[in-house]
Amino acid sequence: MPKPSNEQGQGLVEYALILVLVAVVVIVILALLGPAIGEMVSSIMASIRGGG
């Protein structure tokens, strides 16, 4: 039995909200950890070049 169209729309909205929530969490994590990750990459690159 196919779903009525209003239930299909509800499912689409739920998936969209989950996607937005995941995107916000990823952005917050990157904003908090970005400087630390950048420093770590710089340190690794310096070690590879022989400067560290």
PAFI-196367 format. One line per 4 residues: number of its first residue (from 1); their letters; for each residue x, y negated, z negated of N, C-alpha, C. Coordinates in pm, whole numbers, always signed. Example, Ala and Ser with C-alpha at 12.3 -4.5 7.8 and 13.67 -1.06 7.14 Angstrom:
<rs>
1) AS) +1319/+569/-780/+1230/+450/-780/+1320/+330/-780  +1285/+225/-708/+1367/+106/-714/+1290/-3/-787 .
</rs>
This chain:
<rs>
1) MPKP) +85/+118/+0/+0/+0/+0/+90/-124/+0  +77/-212/+98/+162/-331/+104/+129/-431/-6  +231/-504/-47/+211/-607/-149/+133/-724/-90  +47/-784/-170/-14/-909/-124/+93/-1015/-105 .
5) SNEQ) +67/-1111/-19/+170/-1209/+17/+214/-1294/-102  +126/-1319/-199/+168/-1400/-313/+270/-1327/-400  +263/-1193/-406/+362/-1117/-482/+496/-1116/-410  +494/-1112/-278/+619/-1118/-202/+686/-1253/-224 .
9) GQGL) +609/-1359/-225/+663/-1492/-251/+722/-1503/-390  +655/-1439/-487/+705/-1442/-624/+840/-1371/-631  +854/-1258/-564/+981/-1186/-564/+1091/-1269/-501  +1060/-1339/-394/+1158/-1424/-328/+1204/-1536/-420 .
13) VEYA) +1112/-1596/-492/+1146/-1703/-586/+1233/-1649/-699  +1201/-1529/-747/+1282/-1471/-854/+1425/-1446/-807  +1441/-1393/-687/+1576/-1370/-634/+1649/-1502/-615  +1580/-1605/-570/+1643/-1736/-551/+1688/-1793/-685 .
17) LILV) +1607/-1779/-789/+1645/-1828/-921/+1766/-1754/-976  +1770/-1623/-956/+1885/-1545/-1001/+2010/-1590/-927  +1999/-1612/-797/+2113/-1657/-717/+2163/-1793/-766  +2072/-1884/-795/+2110/-2016/-846/+2178/-2003/-982 .
21) LVAV) +2125/-1919/-1068/+2185/-1899/-1200/+2327/-1844/-1188  +2347/-1746/-1103/+2481/-1689/-1083/+2575/-1795/-1029  +2528/-1877/-934/+2613/-1982/-877/+2653/-2083/-985  +2561/-2121/-1071/+2592/-2217/-1177/+2695/-2158/-1273 .
25) VVIV) +2679/-2032/-1309/+2774/-1967/-1400/+2913/-1962/-1338  +2921/-1927/-1209/+3051/-1922/-1141/+3115/-2061/-1138  +3037/-2163/-1109/+3091/-2300/-1104/+3143/-2343/-1241  +3070/-2312/-1346/+3113/-2348/-1482/+3242/-2274/-1518 .
29) ILAL) +3248/-2146/-1487/+3369/-2068/-1518/+3489/-2124/-1442  +3470/-2154/-1313/+3581/-2209/-1235/+3623/-2346/-1287  +3527/-2426/-1331/+3561/-2558/-1384/+3641/-2546/-1514  +3607/-2448/-1596/+3677/-2430/-1723/+3814/-2365/-1705 .
33) LGPA) +3822/-2268/-1615/+3946/-2192/-1599/+4033/-2241/-1484  +3984/-2334/-1406/+4058/-2381/-1289/+4198/-2428/-1318  +4217/-2518/-1415/+4353/-2564/-1445/+4446/-2450/-1489  +4397/-2359/-1569/+4480/-2248/-1616/+4518/-2158/-1499 .
37) IGEM) +4424/-2133/-1409/+4454/-2050/-1293/+4556/-2119/-1203  +4542/-2250/-1186/+4637/-2326/-1105/+4777/-2320/-1162  +4789/-2333/-1294/+4920/-2325/-1358/+4981/-2186/-1342  +4898/-2084/-1354/+4946/-1947/-1339/+4997/-1923/-1196 .
41) VSSI) +4923/-1969/-1097/+4965/-1954/-957/+5095/-2030/-933  +5106/-2151/-987/+5229/-2229/-972/+5348/-2157/-1034  +5327/-2098/-1150/+5433/-2024/-1217/+5476/-1903/-1135  +5380/-1833/-1080/+5411/-1716/-996/+5489/-1759/-872 .
45) MASI) +5445/-1866/-809/+5513/-1915/-689/+5656/-1959/-721  +5676/-2023/-836/+5810/-2065/-876/+5899/-1944/-899  +5844/-1839/-959/+5921/-1717/-982/+5959/-1651/-850  +5867/-1651/-755/+5896/-1591/-625/+6007/-1667/-554 .
49) RGGG) +6004/-1799/-564/+6106/-1882/-500/+6240/-1874/-572  +6241/-1822/-692/+6365/-1810/-767/+6390/-1927/-859  +6290/-2010/-880/+6309/-2126/-965/+6269/-2103/-1108  +6223/-1985/-1143/+6170/-1971/-1275/+6243/-1875/-1360 .
</rs>
